[in-house]
């Protein structure tokens, strides 16, 4: 029998809570900032941290059952970052911002999500559906008439909508299906809603765009229990739109990728499966190589390239920075200790989440959908925190709600708010540095902006790379001082990130630009000493020349 719904402990600042939840459910998926180096990444990290900070500052009571394992998980992640191979990289994460900043926000949200009042979660359900419609609409426009989106960002590609990647967009759209099925709608309104979502899946041209709606519908049938009519309406509408896109060439050919890059083409080859097998094998070796606390958050690429066999690296490709499985990635980046503590958190969370009260069944279905996604796709600055947020929220609203007593919680609350406040400040600095980096990329003689970005956020490898390349180009043109500075920037980067798989290749490129081909060879040899399984080879001939006859 479902537990009765009772009012959750009073929230001292309900408007602050609502603002924080709005940032997480609406602003986080939709936000992008064209003036930053990665339009869809740094601003989302800032909104994630800001939304988490507002939720905590609202005074929502902590859940006693989840507080201890979530806090322990956060502590192990910090320890893994300290003992990992690249502490600076673990802080934010250059490639996808899945470092400590993101993970600590996710852990903090788990603690308080169960005690967010049920009426506010009902409002959030409507926000989620509306956001999904907006995300799908942008994807369709970007595919059919991309010129309509130019006013939003002339050089911004919206093929992944406002999430920056079609795979992330598919995961988010799938999570919207249970929320849409949780409410009765008129037939034509339902058809229109699911047709828009289906169009988003269709234009994504990813295999997951076919698989994730199935997972979402299955989770909805199990947990939301929408009734046969509503379920059939959703399934048939989404399926019909996807089929229409596949079988009407005039639609599918409009501005789309080549056949082998479409969902149909991906299903016609086993290349992806062979890559996954090699990827998983290399990452299992990475766990075995550093079993206690792993390689450190956001250092999955180092673990993969350091531990995989030459055959695995050759089969998978050298650029996999994530294990594409939540548990394997946590094992690589935080070791068996991190995996065990995360398992403790799941033991406390999952059984309750799978027995939600009626008003929160849709939350459990959304979490189940995102859970399926997390088993086959990479960690993400948006979807990973939302997975844990919705899963924790599904456990709440019960008669036997266990909250941490106010006296005991006060000190912990202050410390938690201070920690997430620090993460928010860090994310703000990161976004500012990204904007400076973009200015340096797009404006003539703007090395000052790149230097400012490096000084402001020394963890940003992309800023150091851009500065070194710009200086090397000037050095190649005859500015000896610029060449010396370019080598100094590279030396600093290699010294700060000695186990990063990309820094020595940057150094090799710099030496090539400075017409020092033996220096390029030396850096590639050093790369192969640090990463013996890498697929690179030392070039024998300088590019642009040839061997004598």
Secondary structure, DSSP 8 states (H G I E B T S, - for coil): -----------TTHHHHHHHHHIIIIIHHH---TTSSSTTTHHHHHHHHHHHHHHHHTT---BHHHHHHHHHHHHHHHHHHHHSS-HHHHHS-TTTS-SHHHHHHHHHHHHHHTTS-HHHHHHHHHHHHHHHHHHHHHHHHHHH-GGGGGGG-TT---TTGGGTSHHHHHHHHHHHHHHHHTS---HHHHHHHHHHHHHHHHHH--THHHHHHHHHHHHIIIII---HHHHHHHHHHHHHHHHHHHH-HHHHTTT---GGGSHHHHHT-SHHHHHHHHHHHHHHHHHHHTTTT-S-TT-HHHHHHHHS-HHHHHHH-TT--S-SSHHHHHHHHHHHHHHHHHHHHHHHHHHHHTT--GGGHHHHHHHHHHHHHHHHS---TTHHHHHHHHHHHTT-S-TT--B--HHHHHHHHHHHHHHHHHHHHHHHHHHHHHHHHHHHHHSTT-HHHHHHHHHH-TT-HHHHHHHHHHHHHHHHTT-HHHHHHHHHHHHHHHHH-TT-TTHHHHHHHHHHHTT-HHHHHHHHHHHHHH-TT------SS-TT-----
